[in-house]
Every structure is written in structure tokens, then in C-alpha cells.
């Protein structure tokens, strides 16, 4: 789910909004923002190790 959030928010053509993704997953926009933040934190950590 976090991968999909990042792909749709930042890598997709349409650049989905938090509200679009919240509706898709049945959660709040705030929860999508939290998922996005955690995914970026994991990505940053993985890149720091490499």
C-alpha cells in the first residue's frame, strides 16, 4: 500500500491527491499522509545505508 501511495502521489501521470487515495483505500486523507511520510522515511533510511 505504501508503495502504491508513493507511486500514485509522486510518480504517476495524474498525481493523485490525498483525498483520492483515501477514498480508494477507505481511510482518511490524514492516514494517507502518514503512510506517505513513513514510506519516505523508509526510503531515506534505505538510501543512507547504500
CHARMM internal coordinates of N, CA and C (Angstrom, degrees):
IC EDIT
DIST 1 N 1 CA 1.4541
DIST 1 CA 1 C 1.5179
ANGL 1 N 1 CA 1 C 110.79
DIST 1 C 2 N 1.3366
ANGL 1 CA 1 C 2 N 117.10
DIHE 1 N 1 CA 1 C 2 N -42.58
DIST 2 N 2 CA 1.4677
ANGL 1 C 2 N 2 CA 118.75
DIHE 1 CA 1 C 2 N 2 CA -179.25
DIST 2 CA 2 C 1.5263
ANGL 2 N 2 CA 2 C 111.20
DIHE 1 C 2 N 2 CA 2 C -64.61
DIST 2 C 3 N 1.3215
ANGL 2 CA 2 C 3 N 115.92
DIHE 2 N 2 CA 2 C 3 N -37.14
DIST 3 N 3 CA 1.4694
ANGL 2 C 3 N 3 CA 119.06
DIHE 2 CA 2 C 3 N 3 CA 177.64
DIST 3 CA 3 C 1.5307
ANGL 3 N 3 CA 3 C 110.47
DIHE 2 C 3 N 3 CA 3 C -62.61
DIST 3 C 4 N 1.3070
ANGL 3 CA 3 C 4 N 115.56
DIHE 3 N 3 CA 3 C 4 N -43.22
DIST 4 N 4 CA 1.4641
ANGL 3 C 4 N 4 CA 120.15
DIHE 3 CA 3 C 4 N 4 CA -179.97
DIST 4 CA 4 C 1.5287
ANGL 4 N 4 CA 4 C 110.87
DIHE 3 C 4 N 4 CA 4 C -63.88
DIST 4 C 5 N 1.3260
ANGL 4 CA 4 C 5 N 116.54
DIHE 4 N 4 CA 4 C 5 N -40.25
DIST 5 N 5 CA 1.4672
ANGL 4 C 5 N 5 CA 120.22
DIHE 4 CA 4 C 5 N 5 CA 178.63
DIST 5 CA 5 C 1.5229
ANGL 5 N 5 CA 5 C 109.93
DIHE 4 C 5 N 5 CA 5 C -60.47
DIST 5 C 6 N 1.3313
ANGL 5 CA 5 C 6 N 117.29
DIHE 5 N 5 CA 5 C 6 N -47.79
DIST 6 N 6 CA 1.4678
ANGL 5 C 6 N 6 CA 120.83
DIHE 5 CA 5 C 6 N 6 CA -179.76
DIST 6 CA 6 C 1.5234
ANGL 6 N 6 CA 6 C 110.63
DIHE 5 C 6 N 6 CA 6 C -63.01
DIST 6 C 7 N 1.3274
ANGL 6 CA 6 C 7 N 116.51
DIHE 6 N 6 CA 6 C 7 N -45.87
DIST 7 N 7 CA 1.4675
ANGL 6 C 7 N 7 CA 119.87
DIHE 6 CA 6 C 7 N 7 CA -179.24
DIST 7 CA 7 C 1.5278
ANGL 7 N 7 CA 7 C 111.34
DIHE 6 C 7 N 7 CA 7 C -60.62
DIST 7 C 8 N 1.3150
ANGL 7 CA 7 C 8 N 116.68
DIHE 7 N 7 CA 7 C 8 N -45.36
DIST 8 N 8 CA 1.4653
ANGL 7 C 8 N 8 CA 119.07
DIHE 7 CA 7 C 8 N 8 CA -176.26
DIST 8 CA 8 C 1.5201
ANGL 8 N 8 CA 8 C 112.71
DIHE 7 C 8 N 8 CA 8 C -75.13
DIST 8 C 9 N 1.3368
ANGL 8 CA 8 C 9 N 117.19
DIHE 8 N 8 CA 8 C 9 N -31.81
DIST 9 N 9 CA 1.4738
ANGL 8 C 9 N 9 CA 120.27
DIHE 8 CA 8 C 9 N 9 CA -179.26
DIST 9 CA 9 C 1.5194
ANGL 9 N 9 CA 9 C 112.16
DIHE 8 C 9 N 9 CA 9 C -78.32
DIST 9 C 10 N 1.3328
ANGL 9 CA 9 C 10 N 118.06
DIHE 9 N 9 CA 9 C 10 N -36.23
DIST 10 N 10 CA 1.4634
ANGL 9 C 10 N 10 CA 120.52
DIHE 9 CA 9 C 10 N 10 CA -170.43
DIST 10 CA 10 C 1.5208
ANGL 10 N 10 CA 10 C 115.09
DIHE 9 C 10 N 10 CA 10 C -120.17
DIST 10 C 11 N 1.3271
ANGL 10 CA 10 C 11 N 118.58
DIHE 10 N 10 CA 10 C 11 N -26.96
DIST 11 N 11 CA 1.4612
ANGL 10 C 11 N 11 CA 119.98
DIHE 10 CA 10 C 11 N 11 CA -173.86
DIST 11 CA 11 C 1.5235
ANGL 11 N 11 CA 11 C 113.97
DIHE 10 C 11 N 11 CA 11 C -107.81
DIST 11 C 12 N 1.3018
ANGL 11 CA 11 C 12 N 117.20
DIHE 11 N 11 CA 11 C 12 N -15.41
DIST 12 N 12 CA 1.4535
ANGL 11 C 12 N 12 CA 120.74
DIHE 11 CA 11 C 12 N 12 CA -177.51
DIST 12 CA 12 C 1.5172
ANGL 12 N 12 CA 12 C 112.69
DIHE 11 C 12 N 12 CA 12 C -78.30
DIST 12 C 13 N 1.3039
ANGL 12 CA 12 C 13 N 115.20
DIHE 12 N 12 CA 12 C 13 N 163.75
DIST 13 N 13 CA 1.4606
ANGL 12 C 13 N 13 CA 120.87
DIHE 12 CA 12 C 13 N 13 CA 178.56
DIST 13 CA 13 C 1.5255
ANGL 13 N 13 CA 13 C 111.60
DIHE 12 C 13 N 13 CA 13 C -70.00
DIST 13 C 14 N 1.3384
ANGL 13 CA 13 C 14 N 115.97
DIHE 13 N 13 CA 13 C 14 N -40.46
DIST 14 N 14 CA 1.4533
ANGL 13 C 14 N 14 CA 120.14
DIHE 13 CA 13 C 14 N 14 CA -175.66
DIST 14 CA 14 C 1.5114
ANGL 14 N 14 CA 14 C 114.71
DIHE 13 C 14 N 14 CA 14 C -81.17
DIST 14 C 15 N 1.3275
ANGL 14 CA 14 C 15 N 117.53
DIHE 14 N 14 CA 14 C 15 N -17.61
DIST 15 N 15 CA 1.4654
ANGL 14 C 15 N 15 CA 121.72
DIHE 14 CA 14 C 15 N 15 CA -177.28
DIST 15 CA 15 C 1.5277
ANGL 15 N 15 CA 15 C 110.22
DIHE 14 C 15 N 15 CA 15 C 50.10
DIST 15 C 16 N 1.3082
ANGL 15 CA 15 C 16 N 116.15
DIHE 15 N 15 CA 15 C 16 N 75.80
DIST 16 N 16 CA 1.4622
ANGL 15 C 16 N 16 CA 121.96
DIHE 15 CA 15 C 16 N 16 CA -178.65
DIST 16 CA 16 C 1.5260
ANGL 16 N 16 CA 16 C 111.58
DIHE 15 C 16 N 16 CA 16 C -59.65
DIST 16 C 17 N 1.3108
ANGL 16 CA 16 C 17 N 115.89
DIHE 16 N 16 CA 16 C 17 N 147.53
DIST 17 N 17 CA 1.4609
ANGL 16 C 17 N 17 CA 120.79
DIHE 16 CA 16 C 17 N 17 CA 177.57
DIST 17 CA 17 C 1.5270
ANGL 17 N 17 CA 17 C 109.62
DIHE 16 C 17 N 17 CA 17 C -86.45
DIST 17 C 18 N 1.3207
ANGL 17 CA 17 C 18 N 115.55
DIHE 17 N 17 CA 17 C 18 N 166.89
DIST 18 N 18 CA 1.4630
ANGL 17 C 18 N 18 CA 120.12
DIHE 17 CA 17 C 18 N 18 CA 175.99
DIST 18 CA 18 C 1.5224
ANGL 18 N 18 CA 18 C 110.07
DIHE 17 C 18 N 18 CA 18 C -58.27
DIST 18 C 19 N 1.3197
ANGL 18 CA 18 C 19 N 116.20
DIHE 18 N 18 CA 18 C 19 N -39.80
DIST 19 N 19 CA 1.4670
ANGL 18 C 19 N 19 CA 120.32
DIHE 18 CA 18 C 19 N 19 CA -178.37
DIST 19 CA 19 C 1.5290
ANGL 19 N 19 CA 19 C 111.88
DIHE 18 C 19 N 19 CA 19 C -68.90
DIST 19 C 20 N 1.3296
ANGL 19 CA 19 C 20 N 117.41
DIHE 19 N 19 CA 19 C 20 N -35.98
DIST 20 N 20 CA 1.4688
ANGL 19 C 20 N 20 CA 120.48
DIHE 19 CA 19 C 20 N 20 CA 176.46
DIST 20 CA 20 C 1.5250
ANGL 20 N 20 CA 20 C 110.30
DIHE 19 C 20 N 20 CA 20 C -60.84
DIST 20 C 21 N 1.3241
ANGL 20 CA 20 C 21 N 115.86
DIHE 20 N 20 CA 20 C 21 N -47.51
DIST 21 N 21 CA 1.4609
ANGL 20 C 21 N 21 CA 120.51
DIHE 20 CA 20 C 21 N 21 CA -178.11
DIST 21 CA 21 C 1.5247
ANGL 21 N 21 CA 21 C 111.44
DIHE 20 C 21 N 21 CA 21 C -70.20
DIST 21 C 22 N 1.3213
ANGL 21 CA 21 C 22 N 116.80
DIHE 21 N 21 CA 21 C 22 N -34.92
DIST 22 N 22 CA 1.4652
ANGL 21 C 22 N 22 CA 120.50
DIHE 21 CA 21 C 22 N 22 CA 177.81
DIST 22 CA 22 C 1.5248
ANGL 22 N 22 CA 22 C 110.16
DIHE 21 C 22 N 22 CA 22 C -61.24
DIST 22 C 23 N 1.3147
ANGL 22 CA 22 C 23 N 115.68
DIHE 22 N 22 CA 22 C 23 N -42.49
DIST 23 N 23 CA 1.4640
ANGL 22 C 23 N 23 CA 120.06
DIHE 22 CA 22 C 23 N 23 CA 178.74
DIST 23 CA 23 C 1.5252
ANGL 23 N 23 CA 23 C 110.55
DIHE 22 C 23 N 23 CA 23 C -65.52
DIST 23 C 24 N 1.3137
ANGL 23 CA 23 C 24 N 116.94
DIHE 23 N 23 CA 23 C 24 N -40.82
DIST 24 N 24 CA 1.4662
ANGL 23 C 24 N 24 CA 121.65
DIHE 23 CA 23 C 24 N 24 CA -179.57
DIST 24 CA 24 C 1.5278
ANGL 24 N 24 CA 24 C 111.55
DIHE 23 C 24 N 24 CA 24 C -61.27
DIST 24 C 25 N 1.3385
ANGL 24 CA 24 C 25 N 116.91
DIHE 24 N 24 CA 24 C 25 N -42.41
DIST 25 N 25 CA 1.4611
ANGL 24 C 25 N 25 CA 121.42
DIHE 24 CA 24 C 25 N 25 CA -175.98
DIST 25 CA 25 C 1.5269
ANGL 25 N 25 CA 25 C 114.04
DIHE 24 C 25 N 25 CA 25 C -95.16
DIST 25 C 26 N 1.3175
ANGL 25 CA 25 C 26 N 116.91
DIHE 25 N 25 CA 25 C 26 N -5.77
DIST 26 N 26 CA 1.4524
ANGL 25 C 26 N 26 CA 119.72
DIHE 25 CA 25 C 26 N 26 CA 178.57
DIST 26 CA 26 C 1.5224
ANGL 26 N 26 CA 26 C 113.55
DIHE 25 C 26 N 26 CA 26 C 71.95
DIST 26 C 27 N 1.3282
ANGL 26 CA 26 C 27 N 116.31
DIHE 26 N 26 CA 26 C 27 N 32.70
DIST 27 N 27 CA 1.4629
ANGL 26 C 27 N 27 CA 121.93
DIHE 26 CA 26 C 27 N 27 CA 177.78
DIST 27 CA 27 C 1.5268
ANGL 27 N 27 CA 27 C 108.25
DIHE 26 C 27 N 27 CA 27 C -128.87
DIST 27 C 28 N 1.3303
ANGL 27 CA 27 C 28 N 116.31
DIHE 27 N 27 CA 27 C 28 N 178.76
DIST 28 N 28 CA 1.4640
ANGL 27 C 28 N 28 CA 119.67
DIHE 27 CA 27 C 28 N 28 CA 179.76
DIST 28 CA 28 C 1.5277
ANGL 28 N 28 CA 28 C 110.92
DIHE 27 C 28 N 28 CA 28 C -81.50
DIST 28 C 29 N 1.3159
ANGL 28 CA 28 C 29 N 115.37
DIHE 28 N 28 CA 28 C 29 N 161.18
DIST 29 N 29 CA 1.4636
ANGL 28 C 29 N 29 CA 120.62
DIHE 28 CA 28 C 29 N 29 CA 176.24
DIST 29 CA 29 C 1.5258
ANGL 29 N 29 CA 29 C 109.98
DIHE 28 C 29 N 29 CA 29 C -62.47
DIST 29 C 30 N 1.3177
ANGL 29 CA 29 C 30 N 116.89
DIHE 29 N 29 CA 29 C 30 N -34.76
DIST 30 N 30 CA 1.4688
ANGL 29 C 30 N 30 CA 121.01
DIHE 29 CA 29 C 30 N 30 CA 177.90
DIST 30 CA 30 C 1.5266
ANGL 30 N 30 CA 30 C 110.72
DIHE 29 C 30 N 30 CA 30 C -62.52
DIST 30 C 31 N 1.3269
ANGL 30 CA 30 C 31 N 117.18
DIHE 30 N 30 CA 30 C 31 N -39.34
DIST 31 N 31 CA 1.4702
ANGL 30 C 31 N 31 CA 120.54
DIHE 30 CA 30 C 31 N 31 CA 178.71
DIST 31 CA 31 C 1.5265
ANGL 31 N 31 CA 31 C 110.22
DIHE 30 C 31 N 31 CA 31 C -65.71
DIST 31 C 32 N 1.3127
ANGL 31 CA 31 C 32 N 117.97
DIHE 31 N 31 CA 31 C 32 N -38.63
DIST 32 N 32 CA 1.4639
ANGL 31 C 32 N 32 CA 121.13
DIHE 31 CA 31 C 32 N 32 CA 176.75
DIST 32 CA 32 C 1.5219
ANGL 32 N 32 CA 32 C 109.64
DIHE 31 C 32 N 32 CA 32 C -62.80
DIST 32 C 33 N 1.3291
ANGL 32 CA 32 C 33 N 117.39
DIHE 32 N 32 CA 32 C 33 N -41.11
DIST 33 N 33 CA 1.4614
ANGL 32 C 33 N 33 CA 121.24
DIHE 32 CA 32 C 33 N 33 CA 177.91
DIST 33 CA 33 C 1.5284
ANGL 33 N 33 CA 33 C 110.57
DIHE 32 C 33 N 33 CA 33 C -61.96
DIST 33 C 34 N 1.3317
ANGL 33 CA 33 C 34 N 117.30
DIHE 33 N 33 CA 33 C 34 N -40.18
DIST 34 N 34 CA 1.4608
ANGL 33 C 34 N 34 CA 121.43
DIHE 33 CA 33 C 34 N 34 CA 178.23
DIST 34 CA 34 C 1.5250
ANGL 34 N 34 CA 34 C 111.15
DIHE 33 C 34 N 34 CA 34 C -65.17
DIST 34 C 35 N 1.3282
ANGL 34 CA 34 C 35 N 116.74
DIHE 34 N 34 CA 34 C 35 N -41.99
DIST 35 N 35 CA 1.4659
ANGL 34 C 35 N 35 CA 121.44
DIHE 34 CA 34 C 35 N 35 CA 178.17
DIST 35 CA 35 C 1.5225
ANGL 35 N 35 CA 35 C 109.79
DIHE 34 C 35 N 35 CA 35 C -62.50
DIST 35 C 36 N 1.3272
ANGL 35 CA 35 C 36 N 116.00
DIHE 35 N 35 CA 35 C 36 N -43.66
DIST 36 N 36 CA 1.4623
ANGL 35 C 36 N 36 CA 121.60
DIHE 35 CA 35 C 36 N 36 CA 179.26
DIST 36 CA 36 C 1.5347
ANGL 36 N 36 CA 36 C 110.53
DIHE 35 C 36 N 36 CA 36 C -61.54
DIST 36 C 37 N 1.3126
ANGL 36 CA 36 C 37 N 116.65
DIHE 36 N 36 CA 36 C 37 N -45.34
DIST 37 N 37 CA 1.4648
ANGL 36 C 37 N 37 CA 121.28
DIHE 36 CA 36 C 37 N 37 CA -179.53
DIST 37 CA 37 C 1.5306
ANGL 37 N 37 CA 37 C 110.94
DIHE 36 C 37 N 37 CA 37 C -62.22
DIST 37 C 38 N 1.3249
ANGL 37 CA 37 C 38 N 116.84
DIHE 37 N 37 CA 37 C 38 N -43.86
DIST 38 N 38 CA 1.4626
ANGL 37 C 38 N 38 CA 121.02
DIHE 37 CA 37 C 38 N 38 CA 179.04
DIST 38 CA 38 C 1.5275
ANGL 38 N 38 CA 38 C 111.13
DIHE 37 C 38 N 38 CA 38 C -64.54
DIST 38 C 39 N 1.3182
ANGL 38 CA 38 C 39 N 116.94
DIHE 38 N 38 CA 38 C 39 N -39.45
DIST 39 N 39 CA 1.4660
ANGL 38 C 39 N 39 CA 120.85
DIHE 38 CA 38 C 39 N 39 CA 179.62
DIST 39 CA 39 C 1.5233
ANGL 39 N 39 CA 39 C 111.01
DIHE 38 C 39 N 39 CA 39 C -64.78
DIST 39 C 40 N 1.3352
ANGL 39 CA 39 C 40 N 117.20
DIHE 39 N 39 CA 39 C 40 N -42.03
DIST 40 N 40 CA 1.4623
ANGL 39 C 40 N 40 CA 120.16
DIHE 39 CA 39 C 40 N 40 CA 177.36
DIST 40 CA 40 C 1.5253
ANGL 40 N 40 CA 40 C 111.15
DIHE 39 C 40 N 40 CA 40 C -65.66
DIST 40 C 41 N 1.3325
ANGL 40 CA 40 C 41 N 116.71
DIHE 40 N 40 CA 40 C 41 N -36.35
DIST 41 N 41 CA 1.4614
ANGL 40 C 41 N 41 CA 120.43
DIHE 40 CA 40 C 41 N 41 CA 178.09
DIST 41 CA 41 C 1.5359
ANGL 41 N 41 CA 41 C 110.12
DIHE 40 C 41 N 41 CA 41 C -63.64
DIST 41 C 42 N 1.3338
ANGL 41 CA 41 C 42 N 117.19
DIHE 41 N 41 CA 41 C 42 N -43.22
DIST 42 N 42 CA 1.4654
ANGL 41 C 42 N 42 CA 121.52
DIHE 41 CA 41 C 42 N 42 CA 177.85
DIST 42 CA 42 C 1.5256
ANGL 42 N 42 CA 42 C 110.72
DIHE 41 C 42 N 42 CA 42 C -63.93
DIST 42 C 43 N 1.3213
ANGL 42 CA 42 C 43 N 116.36
DIHE 42 N 42 CA 42 C 43 N -42.46
DIST 43 N 43 CA 1.4615
ANGL 42 C 43 N 43 CA 121.30
DIHE 42 CA 42 C 43 N 43 CA 179.85
DIST 43 CA 43 C 1.5236
ANGL 43 N 43 CA 43 C 110.76
DIHE 42 C 43 N 43 CA 43 C -63.17
DIST 43 C 44 N 1.3123
ANGL 43 CA 43 C 44 N 116.58
DIHE 43 N 43 CA 43 C 44 N -44.27
DIST 44 N 44 CA 1.4621
ANGL 43 C 44 N 44 CA 121.47
DIHE 43 CA 43 C 44 N 44 CA 179.02
DIST 44 CA 44 C 1.5273
ANGL 44 N 44 CA 44 C 110.51
DIHE 43 C 44 N 44 CA 44 C -62.05
DIST 44 C 45 N 1.3186
ANGL 44 CA 44 C 45 N 116.53
DIHE 44 N 44 CA 44 C 45 N -42.71
DIST 45 N 45 CA 1.4608
ANGL 44 C 45 N 45 CA 121.35
DIHE 44 CA 44 C 45 N 45 CA 179.20
DIST 45 CA 45 C 1.5275
ANGL 45 N 45 CA 45 C 111.00
DIHE 44 C 45 N 45 CA 45 C -63.31
DIST 45 C 46 N 1.3164
ANGL 45 CA 45 C 46 N 116.53
DIHE 45 N 45 CA 45 C 46 N -43.26
DIST 46 N 46 CA 1.4665
ANGL 45 C 46 N 46 CA 120.76
DIHE 45 CA 45 C 46 N 46 CA 179.99
DIST 46 CA 46 C 1.5226
ANGL 46 N 46 CA 46 C 111.25
DIHE 45 C 46 N 46 CA 46 C -64.88
DIST 46 C 47 N 1.3185
ANGL 46 CA 46 C 47 N 116.94
DIHE 46 N 46 CA 46 C 47 N -36.32
DIST 47 N 47 CA 1.4622
ANGL 46 C 47 N 47 CA 120.43
DIHE 46 CA 46 C 47 N 47 CA -179.73
DIST 47 CA 47 C 1.5258
ANGL 47 N 47 CA 47 C 111.13
DIHE 46 C 47 N 47 CA 47 C -73.89
DIST 47 C 48 N 1.3128
ANGL 47 CA 47 C 48 N 118.24
DIHE 47 N 47 CA 47 C 48 N -30.41
DIST 48 N 48 CA 1.4612
ANGL 47 C 48 N 48 CA 121.82
DIHE 47 CA 47 C 48 N 48 CA 179.27
DIST 48 CA 48 C 1.5247
ANGL 48 N 48 CA 48 C 110.66
DIHE 47 C 48 N 48 CA 48 C -69.02
DIST 48 C 49 N 1.3202
ANGL 48 CA 48 C 49 N 117.08
DIHE 48 N 48 CA 48 C 49 N -32.70
DIST 49 N 49 CA 1.4637
ANGL 48 C 49 N 49 CA 122.08
DIHE 48 CA 48 C 49 N 49 CA -179.95
DIST 49 CA 49 C 1.5226
ANGL 49 N 49 CA 49 C 110.75
DIHE 48 C 49 N 49 CA 49 C -74.35
DIST 49 C 50 N 1.3121
ANGL 49 CA 49 C 50 N 116.90
DIHE 49 N 49 CA 49 C 50 N -34.50
DIST 50 N 50 CA 1.4700
ANGL 49 C 50 N 50 CA 121.54
DIHE 49 CA 49 C 50 N 50 CA -174.74
DIST 50 CA 50 C 1.5022
ANGL 50 N 50 CA 50 C 113.55
DIHE 49 C 50 N 50 CA 50 C -72.19
END
COOR INIT
IC SEED 1 N 1 CA 1 C
IC BUILD
